[in-house]
């Protein structure tokens, strides 16, 4: 191989290795999913937790009616789109193993802040939609309140 092509080949091979994780981090729908539904290590799982998390995650203008946070690690959640998930309904996947979750339900009143929430902590299977092997939507209808 000609000497001038070796650096180019090296850059190409390194690009192939680095691209999948970079693409995952840059996928706007996956990023939105994580913002709305992922909290690795919750501090408390009560109404105060819900009100704080919903506000910090930008889900209170207007007050979102229902939102569920999945507790665990990103790899386990992503795996629902592959080996840790099974087809469920139309274009959805259900986790094969349960996750700790906290569901926050708006208690009513005005849809404008300050928003008040009721928390419901649980340990259950979750249903998500995936695109390109990444979670992009949480199916709240699967969670009974």
NUZASE-479313 format. One record per residue: residue number from 1; residue in three letters; chain; x, y, z of N, C-alpha, C, O, CB in turn. Coordinates in pm, whole numbers, plus 50000, padded with zeros to 5 digits. Atoms other than C-alpha are relative to their C-alpha. Glycine has a CB too. Example, Ala and Ser with C-alpha at 12.3 -4.5 7.8 and 13.67 -1.06 7.14 Angstrom:
> 1;ALA;A;50089;49881;50000;51230;49550;50780;50090;50120;50000;50194;50118;50066;49901;50003;50125 $
> 2;SER;A;49918;49881;49994;51367;49894;50714;49923;50109;50073;49974;50220;50090;50041;50046;49858 $
***
This chain:
> 1;UNK;A;50086;49882;50000;50000;50000;50000;50090;50123;50000;50191;50129;50069;49903;50000;50123 $
> 2;UNK;A;49923;49877;50009;50127;50339;49915;49999;50071;50135;49897;50073;50204;49945;50093;49890 $
> 3;UNK;A;49980;49939;49870;50259;50528;50218;49898;50113;50028;49857;50129;50143;50140;50055;50009 $
> 4;UNK;A;50090;49887;49977;50028;50830;50169;49857;49957;50029;49778;50037;50080;50001;50093;49879 $
> 5;UNK;A;50136;50047;49975;49712;50616;50193;49982;49942;50141;49869;49932;50189;49962;49896;49898 $
> 6;UNK;A;50011;50061;49867;49791;50460;50533;49933;50092;50102;49844;50046;50174;50137;49962;50050 $
> 7;UNK;A;50069;49914;49902;49693;50765;50743;49851;50014;49970;49769;50019;50062;50065;50140;50001 $
> 8;UNK;A;50141;49989;50038;49369;50796;50548;49923;49874;50040;49811;49883;50090;49988;50024;49849 $
> 9;UNK;A;50062;50126;49962;49290;50428;50604;49981;49995;50152;49876;49951;50199;50084;49880;49952 $
> 10;UNK;A;50008;49998;49854;49362;50467;50977;49885;50090;50047;49808;50051;50135;50132;50046;50060 $
> 11;UNK;A;50109;49908;49965;49126;50765;51002;49865;49937;49967;49771;49949;50046;50015;50134;49926 $
> 12;UNK;A;50124;50065;50040;48855;50570;50816;49962;49890;50099;49847;49885;50143;50014;49941;49858 $
> 13;UNK;A;50027;50109;49907;48884;50264;51045;49964;50055;50138;49869;50006;50200;50122;49906;50011 $
> 14;UNK;A;50033;49939;49871;48886;50478;51359;49862;50065;49996;49788;50061;50095;50105;50104;50040 $
> 15;UNK;A;50133;49940;50017;48580;50661;51227;49889;49897;50012;49785;49924;50071;49990;50070;49866 $
> 16;UNK;A;50100;50107;49991;48392;50332;51192;49981;49955;50144;49869;49924;50185;50041;49882;49914 $
> 17;UNK;A;50008;50044;49862;48472;50238;51551;49933;50106;50088;49853;50071;50175;50140;49970;50054 $
> 18;UNK;A;50050;49894;49913;48384;50576;51704;49860;50047;49965;49792;50105;50051;50093;50117;49994 $
> 19;UNK;A;50125;49942;50046;48073;50658;51503;49875;49953;50074;49794;50038;50111;49984;49971;49857 $
> 20;UNK;A;50127;50040;49938;47798;50440;51665;49970;50069;50132;49857;50116;50151;50000;49853;50021 $
> 21;UNK;A;50029;49935;49872;47834;50582;52017;49981;50150;49982;49899;50210;50052;50113;49973;50100 $
> 22;UNK;A;50016;49857;50025;47871;50934;51883;49861;50026;49943;49795;50122;49983;50109;50051;49903 $
> 23;UNK;A;50133;49983;50058;47555;50894;51676;49893;49986;50107;49796;50062;50107;49976;49898;49889 $
> 24;UNK;A;50098;50019;49894;47366;50765;51980;49990;50126;50086;49880;50168;50121;50037;49879;50088 $
> 25;UNK;A;50001;49881;49916;47469;51070;52184;49938;50119;49928;49882;50207;49992;50140;50034;50045 $
> 26;UNK;A;50049;49886;50076;47369;51305;51904;49856;49983;49949;49800;50078;49894;50090;50023;49884 $
> 27;UNK;A;50135;50023;50049;47030;51148;51823;49902;50082;50084;49888;50056;50203;49965;49849;50004 $
> 28;UNK;A;50086;49910;49920;46778;51418;51927;49882;49928;50066;49841;49966;50175;49947;50111;49913 $
> 29;UNK;A;50114;50070;49939;46491;51174;51990;50045;49917;50119;49973;49908;50219;49929;49910;49895 $
> 30;UNK;A;49945;50076;49888;46709;50953;52212;50034;50095;50115;50006;50064;50231;50127;49920;49955 $
> 31;UNK;A;49966;49901;49898;46836;51261;52398;49873;50048;50071;49872;50062;50193;50075;50120;49938 $
> 32;UNK;A;50127;49957;49940;46476;51376;52453;49943;49890;50089;49891;49918;50197;49898;50038;49890 $
> 33;UNK;A;50046;50113;49920;46382;51027;52576;50072;49997;50135;50009;49983;50239;50022;49866;49924 $
> 34;UNK;A;49923;50003;49876;46664;51035;52831;49961;50116;50092;49947;50097;50213;50150;50006;49969 $
> 35;UNK;A;50038;49883;49921;46569;51387;52945;49866;49977;50068;49849;50010;50186;49993;50126;49912 $
> 36;UNK;A;50136;50016;49947;46204;51292;52993;49983;49877;50089;49898;49878;50178;49903;49992;49888 $
> 37;UNK;A;50034;50126;49935;46232;50937;53125;50113;49928;50073;50091;49818;50124;49946;49909;49901 $
> 38;UNK;A;49888;50072;49940;46576;50850;53265;50053;50074;50123;50083;50193;50116;50112;49981;49898 $
> 39;UNK;A;49936;49947;49880;46703;50906;53619;50067;49882;50069;50000;49802;50134;49897;50074;50095 $
> 40;UNK;A;49926;50117;49952;46975;50661;53722;49982;49976;50150;49950;49864;50191;50147;50017;49969 $
> 41;UNK;A;50002;50018;49855;46976;50721;54097;49911;50105;50065;49958;50212;50104;50143;50009;50058 $
> 42;UNK;A;50092;49901;49944;46666;50895;54230;50024;50025;50147;50062;49934;50222;49857;49955;49979 $
> 43;UNK;A;49992;49963;49859;46677;51080;54559;49856;50011;50050;49788;50111;50024;50081;50136;50021 $
> 44;UNK;A;50139;50005;49958;46349;50985;54722;49915;49965;49879;49963;49975;49766;49954;50134;50063 $
> 45;UNK;A;50089;50028;50113;46055;50883;54507;49859;50039;50043;49765;49959;50036;50007;49847;49955 $
> 46;UNK;A;50126;49949;49947;45777;51097;54648;49956;50122;49920;50014;50154;49816;50013;50035;50150 $
> 47;UNK;A;50053;49883;50071;45576;51404;54545;50107;50107;49982;50114;50171;49877;49880;50058;50076 $
> 48;UNK;A;49895;49899;50010;45871;51632;54619;50100;49962;49889;50145;50049;49814;50074;50015;50136 $
> 49;UNK;A;49912;50049;50108;46092;51417;54390;49937;50034;49865;50004;50088;49777;50024;49845;50013 $
> 50;UNK;A;50068;49975;50128;45833;51442;54111;49999;50148;49965;50032;50186;49853;49856;49947;50005 $
> 51;UNK;A;50009;49857;50028;45786;51817;54144;50137;50056;49961;50147;50139;49871;49945;50075;50121 $
> 52;UNK;A;49865;49952;50030;46162;51876;54143;50047;49949;49864;50098;50028;49783;50097;49955;50109 $
> 53;UNK;A;49953;50058;50126;46241;51637;53854;49923;50056;49880;49982;50087;49777;49988;49847;50004 $
> 54;UNK;A;50081;49949;50111;45953;51756;53636;50042;50143;49967;50051;50180;49850;49849;49994;50036 $
> 55;UNK;A;49957;49862;50022;46063;52116;53683;50140;50003;49937;50161;50073;49838;50001;50079;50134 $
> 56;UNK;A;49863;50000;50053;46435;52043;53624;50010;49946;49858;50097;49988;49782;50089;49917;50090 $
> 57;UNK;A;49995;50058;50134;46360;51840;53311;49916;50078;49899;49903;50036;49784;49953;49856;50006 $
> 58;UNK;A;50074;49914;50091;46145;52116;53161;49865;49945;49958;49822;49965;49845;50082;50025;49879 $
> 59;UNK;A;50128;50064;50032;45816;51927;53179;49883;50069;50069;49778;50008;50090;50004;49853;50041 $
> 60;UNK;A;50105;49930;49925;45612;52194;53357;49949;50127;49933;49888;50211;49999;50052;50035;50136 $
> 61;UNK;A;50051;49882;50071;45532;52455;53092;49935;49959;49869;50000;49970;49765;50113;50101;49973 $
> 62;UNK;A;50093;50016;49887;45252;52351;53070;50033;49874;50082;50122;49797;50046;49855;49993;49950 $
> 63;UNK;A;49979;50116;49915;45232;52090;53347;49966;49873;49922;49853;49856;49876;49914;50010;50130 $
> 64;UNK;A;50024;50127;50069;45272;51747;53185;49913;49914;50090;49938;49904;50210;50134;49927;49963 $
> 65;UNK;A;50097;50075;49921;44986;51522;53296;50062;49878;50068;50043;49858;50188;49886;49956;49911 $
> 66;UNK;A;49939;50121;49945;45183;51198;53344;50139;49984;49940;50159;50006;49820;49911;49873;49971 $
> 67;UNK;A;49865;50029;50050;45552;51115;53318;50064;49895;50089;50052;49900;50211;50087;50129;49996 $
> 68;UNK;A;49934;50107;49925;45750;50807;53419;50151;50011;49983;50201;50031;49873;49951;49863;49954 $
> 69;UNK;A;49854;50005;50000;46118;50799;53515;50043;49856;50023;49994;49788;50113;50060;50095;50109 $
> 70;UNK;A;49945;50134;49988;46309;50475;53466;50132;50013;50074;50215;50097;50041;50019;49931;49860 $
> 71;UNK;A;49877;49998;49921;46583;50405;53721;50082;49877;49966;50030;49765;49963;49968;50006;50154 $
> 72;UNK;A;49912;50109;50039;46880;50193;53622;50113;50058;49919;50153;50172;49940;49924;49890;49920 $
> 73;UNK;A;49893;49946;50083;47153;50227;53364;49955;50007;49854;49868;49931;49810;50128;49916;50013 $
> 74;UNK;A;50038;49977;50140;47132;50349;53005;50015;49875;49916;49933;49849;49828;50083;50111;49941 $
> 75;UNK;A;49976;50121;50079;47275;50025;52868;49885;49901;50012;49846;49840;49912;50129;49934;50045 $
> 76;UNK;A;50112;50092;49979;46993;49817;53021;49875;50049;49929;49797;49970;49875;49972;49982;50150 $
> 77;UNK;A;50117;49943;50067;46731;50054;52883;50015;49987;49849;49921;49949;49779;49981;50149;50040 $
> 78;UNK;A;49975;50016;50144;46891;50055;52536;49982;49855;49957;49938;49828;49845;50141;50049;49964 $
> 79;UNK;A;50009;50143;50033;46899;49673;52549;49856;49954;49976;49835;49848;49916;50062;49918;50112 $
> 80;UNK;A;50140;50035;50029;46516;49670;52541;49978;50002;49849;49893;49929;49797;49901;50098;50073 $
> 81;UNK;A;50011;49991;50146;46557;49764;52175;50066;49880;49933;50055;49863;49811;50064;50130;49949 $
> 82;UNK;A;49931;50118;50053;46759;49442;52133;49969;49878;50083;49855;49835;50093;50151;50024;49995 $
> 83;UNK;A;50009;50129;49930;46825;49135;52347;49912;50001;50125;49855;49897;50159;50137;49956;50038 $
> 84;UNK;A;50081;49995;49878;46643;49253;52664;49857;50046;49972;49788;50091;50064;50066;50093;50102 $
> 85;UNK;A;50136;49960;50032;46319;49329;52479;49935;49904;49904;50002;49830;49831;49999;50139;49941 $
> 86;UNK;A;50079;50082;50091;46043;49153;52293;49899;50090;49930;49856;50190;49987;49929;49883;50075 $
> 87;UNK;A;50103;49920;50068;45799;49287;52033;49874;50007;50086;49836;49910;50151;49967;49940;49860 $
> 88;UNK;A;50121;49980;49920;45489;49431;52196;49907;50092;49921;49944;50206;49890;50032;50060;50141 $
> 89;UNK;A;50094;49918;50077;45185;49556;52008;50060;50040;49866;50137;49964;49807;49960;50126;50079 $
> 90;UNK;A;49952;49952;50129;45258;49761;51700;50117;50095;50019;50099;50204;50073;49887;50068;49923 $
> 91;UNK;A;49879;49917;49995;45614;49901;51679;50050;50033;50140;50120;50132;50158;49974;50127;49927 $
> 92;UNK;A;49952;49978;49864;45678;49875;52054;50081;49879;50046;50077;49773;49984;49882;50027;50097 $
> 93;UNK;A;49922;50109;49939;45910;49664;52270;49973;50001;50150;49964;50108;50212;50154;50015;49969 $
> 94;UNK;A;50018;50013;49855;45852;49533;52623;50127;49940;50058;50185;49847;50002;49874;49912;50035 $
> 95;UNK;A;49878;50050;49937;46144;49476;52858;49977;49858;50050;49868;49824;50095;50044;50092;50116 $
> 96;UNK;A;50009;50136;49948;46216;49115;52951;50021;49998;50150;49976;49906;50218;50102;49910;49933 $
> 97;UNK;A;49980;49991;49855;46324;49224;53298;49937;50129;50051;49932;50229;49979;50151;49993;50036 $
> 98;UNK;A;50063;49879;49945;46151;49472;53528;50103;50106;50040;50220;50075;50064;49914;49965;50122 $
> 99;UNK;A;49919;49885;49960;46290;49817;53613;49932;50070;50117;49810;50063;50132;50020;50099;49880 $
> 100;UNK;A;50057;49909;49901;46245;50045;53911;49953;50122;49923;50025;50174;49838;50104;50038;50114 $
> 101;UNK;A;50053;49881;50066;46025;50332;53798;49932;50090;50103;49892;50045;50210;49901;49962;49889 $
> 102;UNK;A;50082;49907;49924;45862;50641;53942;49910;50071;49899;49959;50135;49806;50087;50102;50083 $
> 103;UNK;A;50095;49933;50087;45546;50768;53774;49946;50122;50073;49901;50113;50187;49883;49905;49957 $
> 104;UNK;A;50045;49873;49944;45454;51132;53836;49870;50039;49930;49866;50052;49808;50109;50111;49984 $
> 105;UNK;A;50129;49963;50058;45089;51228;53786;49958;50136;50054;49956;50159;50175;49891;49892;50033 $
> 106;UNK;A;50045;49865;49964;44969;51588;53783;49872;49987;50081;49781;49915;50041;49978;50090;49874 $
> 107;UNK;A;50116;50015;49911;44716;51630;54065;49881;50086;49959;49779;50087;50027;50039;50034;50141 $
> 108;UNK;A;50113;49920;50048;44496;51866;53866;50023;50147;50023;50134;50191;50054;49872;49956;50068 $
> 109;UNK;A;49986;49856;49987;44426;52232;53886;50051;50060;49871;50028;50007;49762;50093;50035;50116 $
> 110;UNK;A;49953;49927;50117;44592;52475;53652;50111;49924;49928;50194;49860;49991;50049;50138;50041 $
> 111;UNK;A;49890;50060;50075;44814;52346;53370;50127;50087;50002;50229;50051;49945;49956;49975;49855 $
> 112;UNK;A;49885;49910;49991;45047;52638;53448;50071;49978;50134;50008;49940;50233;49955;50149;49986 $
> 113;UNK;A;49925;50013;49874;45324;52627;53711;49946;50095;50107;49889;50199;50073;50149;50027;49976 $
> 114;UNK;A;49929;50117;49950;45358;52571;53994;49918;49872;49983;49798;49871;50012;50038;50020;50146 $
> 115;UNK;A;50066;50128;50023;45273;52209;53908;50014;49912;50124;50120;49908;50186;50059;49928;49874 $
> 116;UNK;A;49999;50092;49885;45182;51961;54181;49982;49858;49946;49898;49834;49860;49887;50036;50104 $
> 117;UNK;A;50002;50138;50047;45242;51588;54133;49986;49901;50115;50027;49927;50228;50126;49969;49921 $
> 118;UNK;A;50007;50115;49911;45161;51260;54303;50099;49897;49945;50105;49878;49823;49853;49941;50011 $
> 119;UNK;A;49901;50099;50044;45434;50994;54290;49950;49858;50026;49883;49831;50125;50135;50022;50072 $
> 120;UNK;A;50031;50141;49985;45388;50623;54239;50126;49922;49964;50166;49918;49847;49877;49957;49911 $
> 121;UNK;A;49877;50076;50023;45698;50407;54281;49964;49855;49972;49872;49801;50033;50097;50010;50121 $
> 122;UNK;A;50028;50138;50032;45708;50061;54129;50121;49929;49943;50228;49988;49925;49886;49991;49904 $
> 123;UNK;A;49898;50085;50058;45913;49777;53986;49928;49917;49896;49860;49821;49931;50073;49910;50108 $
> 124;UNK;A;50078;50070;50103;45778;49659;53650;50066;50006;49864;50163;50078;49841;49861;50059;49991 $
> 125;UNK;A;49955;50000;50139;45834;49586;53286;49960;50133;49937;49858;50191;49974;49939;49879;49919 $
> 126;UNK;A;50031;49875;50068;45842;49891;53060;49983;49975;49851;50040;49882;49795;50110;50106;50026 $
> 127;UNK;A;50028;50009;50144;45718;49943;52705;50051;50128;49935;50015;50239;49976;49847;49978;49972 $
> 128;UNK;A;49943;49885;50069;45909;50169;52468;49994;49979;49850;49974;49868;49801;50145;50023;50045 $
> 129;UNK;A;49981;50006;50145;45940;50252;52100;50147;50026;49973;50211;50104;50043;49908;50104;49924 $
> 130;UNK;A;49858;49987;50034;46283;50224;51937;50015;50046;49855;49933;50014;49768;50074;49867;50022 $
> 131;UNK;A;49959;49963;50136;46445;50381;51632;50150;49985;49992;50223;50035;50077;49955;50147;49963 $
> 132;UNK;A;49856;50022;50019;46786;50274;51503;50065;49942;50125;50178;49978;50160;50069;50130;49963 $
> 133;UNK;A;49945;50066;49882;46835;50059;51814;50002;50084;50126;50067;50046;50224;50136;49955;49971 $
> 134;UNK;A;50001;49911;49883;46767;50346;52056;49857;50027;50046;49767;50041;49963;50071;50133;49967 $
> 135;UNK;A;50133;49964;49950;46469;50417;52284;49967;50145;49965;50049;50235;49983;49992;49979;50153 $
> 136;UNK;A;50040;49864;50037;46274;50720;52161;49863;50040;50056;49824;50156;50046;49999;50012;49849 $
> 137;UNK;A;50133;49969;49947;45931;50694;52328;49966;49902;50111;49990;49782;50098;49891;49994;49887 $
> 138;UNK;A;50047;50083;49889;45795;50564;52660;49849;49990;49990;49782;50091;49976;50044;50058;50139 $
> 139;UNK;A;50145;50019;50012;45446;50414;52644;49935;50009;50138;49933;49912;50213;49967;49863;49935 $
> 140;UNK;A;50063;49977;49869;45266;50565;52946;49872;49918;50016;49834;49888;50129;49968;50149;50018 $
> 141;UNK;A;50127;50072;49989;44945;50375;52864;50019;49862;50063;49924;49802;50112;49934;49987;49862 $
> 142;UNK;A;49973;50131;49942;45114;50054;52983;50004;50008;50153;49984;49907;50221;50134;49944;49946 $
> 143;UNK;A;49990;49982;49854;45154;50198;53335;49861;50031;50055;49798;50130;50015;50102;50116;50037 $
> 144;UNK;A;50132;49973;49940;44836;50172;53539;50021;50084;50126;50109;50056;50208;49924;49865;50035 $
> 145;UNK;A;49985;49910;49886;44791;50450;53792;49886;49981;50097;49880;50048;50200;50005;50146;49954 $
***
